[in-house]
Amino acid sequence: MDYFPIFLSLKQQPCLVIGGGEVAARKIKLLAKAEAKITVIAESISETVMTMEQEHGLSLFKKKFVDDDIGNYRLVVSATNNHSLNKSIAKICQQKNIPVNVVDNPSLCSFIFPAIIDRSPVIVAVSTGGVSPVLARLLRAKIETVIPTQFGQLAQLADKFRSLVKQKITQAAQRRIFWEKTLQGVVAELVFAGKSAQAENLLAQQLEHTDNSMSEGEVYLVGAGPGDPDLLTFRALRLMQQADVVVYDRLVSPEILELVRRDSQQIYVGKQRNNHTVPQASINELLATLAKQGKRVVRLKGGDPFIFGRGGEEIETLMEQGIRFQVVPGITAASGCATYAGIPLTHRDHAQSCTFVTGHLKDGSINLNWQQLSTPNQTIVIYMGLMGLKDICEQLIKHGCPNNHPIALIQQGTTAYQRVITGTLANLPQLIAKKEIKPPTLIIIGSVVNLHQKLAWFEPSTIQ
C-alpha cells in the first residue's frame, strides 16, 4: 500500500493554498466542502477564485509567497506552475510535519487528493496513488452509478436509531445482524424512494418487535474457486462479507481472504500431505460448535466444496446436530485451471468423456481403476497427484496408454503464478524433476493437452 487512506476532519481548521489559478480553484472547492478555513496566497488571482472569496469566506493575499507564510496550518496545497517554488514549499512543510500536496507532482506530496464520491455522511474515496488520475476518475464514475444519491440519508437514519438499537439489542453480534437486514431491506428501499418518514416508522416497528435473544447460528460452505478472486460467485462474496467467523484451508488464496469481512475471526485449518493441521473430524465439530454459539460461519474451501473438498462429510455432521447450513458451489480446479491453460476438457476431435480422480497417496500407493483410465478418447483430470506422478504415468503405460500420450501439469492455475508444463507419460516426471513446483497442482491427461499451445490465452503477470 503506497498510501494509507485516512479521513481528516478539517472543520474550521486553517488550510493554505498557494496559487490562484483554475487548478487552485478546484482544490479550494474541495477544502470548502470540508468546511476548512482557507487562506490563499498568489501573485495573480483568477476571477474564479475571486468569486469564491465571499461564498467560502476565503482569506486572499495577492502577493509573492515567502517561506514565513507557512505558519501553523493543518495542511498546505501548492498549486503553482513554478517547479522550484513547489519543491521549496514541499520541503518546508515536511520539515514542519505539515501535510502537503503539490498538484500533479506525487513525488513532492505527503498526501494526495482522491476522487471523491460524496454521499455525506458517507464518503467514498478512490486513489491510484497519483499514478493515473484519469483511472481514478473512471472508477469514481462507476461507483457513482451503484450508490443511490439518498445513501447519506440512510446513514443519517441509522445514526438517529443507533443508541436505541444498542439499548434494545445488547449483544454486538445481534446488532450487526439487525443492521445488515435493515440497511439492505425495505427500510433502505423506502429511503431510496424518498419516503424517509415511512422508513423511520418501519424501522421503529422492526426494532420494537426484535427479540434480544441469541439468534440461531448458520454455516455456509463456500467454494472459493481455484485461486482467481474474480471467479467467486456473487453469493459467495455476499456471505463472506456477512460471516462472523471464516474457517479456511491452504488452497484459499490470500487475495480471496482479503475479501472477507475485516473484523471477522479467521481460523486456519489447512491440510497438507502428511500434515493435517486440524483433522477432518475436528473441523466438522468446530463448524457445529461455532454455529451453536449463534455465529454465522463461512467454511471457505478451495475449488468446489463437493469435488474432493469433503464438504459432504461436513454437512453430514451439521445435519446430525440440527444446524442450518447453505452450500455455495465454486469453480472446481479442473474447470478453472484447464480453461486458463487453454486445454478444453472435452473436444469432439479428442475426448468424448472426462473423468475426475484423486491421486492422493494412501499407504504409499495410488489405488485407481487403471484399466478404465487407460481407455482412449477421454480426458483424465487428477487432483493432488504431484507426489504420485511417476507411479501414475507408469501405471497408465502398463495398462495400454502409449508412451507419447500427452499430459500436462498446471501449477497454481488461474493465478499470477500459473505455470503449465506439458510432456508425455514417458517424460513428464523427468521434466518436472528439474523444476521447482509450487502447489497446488492439477494434472490433465489426454490428447486435449495438445491444444494448449494453440489455445493458451491467459498470460500470468508473474515471471517464474
HELIX and SHEET records of a PDB file:
HELIX    1   1 GLU A   22  LYS A   33  1                                  12    
HELIX    2   2 GLU A   47  HIS A   56  1                                  10    
HELIX    3   3 ASP A   67  ASP A   69  5                                   3    
HELIX    4   4 HIS A   83  GLN A   95  1                                  13    
HELIX    5   5 PRO A  106  LEU A  108  5                                   3    
HELIX    6   6 PRO A  133  VAL A  146  1                                  14    
HELIX    7   7 PHE A  151  LYS A  168  1                                  18    
HELIX    8   8 ALA A  172  LEU A  183  1                                  12    
HELIX    9   9 VAL A  186  PHE A  192  1                                   7    
HELIX   10  10 SER A  196  GLU A  208  1                                  13    
HELIX   11  11 PRO A  229  LEU A  231  5                                   3    
HELIX   12  12 PHE A  234  GLN A  242  1                                   9    
HELIX   13  13 PRO A  254  LEU A  257  1                                   4    
HELIX   14  14 GLN A  280  LYS A  292  1                                  13    
HELIX   15  15 GLY A  311  GLU A  320  1                                  10    
HELIX   16  16 ALA A  333  TYR A  340  1                                   8    
HELIX   17  17 TRP A  370  LEU A  373  1                                   4    
HELIX   18  18 LEU A  389  LYS A  398  1                                  10    
HELIX   19  19 LEU A  428  ALA A  433  1                                   6    
HELIX   20  20 SER A  447  LEU A  451  5                                   5    
HELIX   21  21 HIS A  452  LEU A  455  1                                   4    
SHEET    1   A 5 SER A  59  LYS A  62  0                                        
SHEET    2   A 5 LYS A  37  ALA A  42  1                                        
SHEET    3   A 5 PRO A  14  ILE A  18  1                                        
SHEET    4   A 5 LEU A  75  SER A  78  1                                        
SHEET    5   A 5 VAL A 100  VAL A 102  1                                        
SHEET    1   B 2 ALA A 115  ARG A 119  0                                        
SHEET    2   B 2 VAL A 122  VAL A 126 -1                                        
SHEET    1   C 5 GLN A 265  TYR A 268  0                                        
SHEET    2   C 5 VAL A 245  TYR A 248  1                                        
SHEET    3   C 5 ARG A 296  LYS A 301  1                                        
SHEET    4   C 5 GLU A 218  GLY A 223  1                                        
SHEET    5   C 5 ARG A 324  VAL A 328  1                                        
SHEET    1   D 2 LYS A 271  GLN A 272  0                                        
SHEET    2   D 2 ASN A 275  HIS A 276 -1                                        
SHEET    1   E 5 CYS A 354  THR A 358  0                                        
SHEET    2   E 5 THR A 379  TYR A 383  1                                        
SHEET    3   E 5 THR A 441  ILE A 445 -1                                        
SHEET    4   E 5 PRO A 406  GLN A 411 -1                                        
SHEET    5   E 5 ARG A 419  THR A 424 -1                                        
END                                                                             
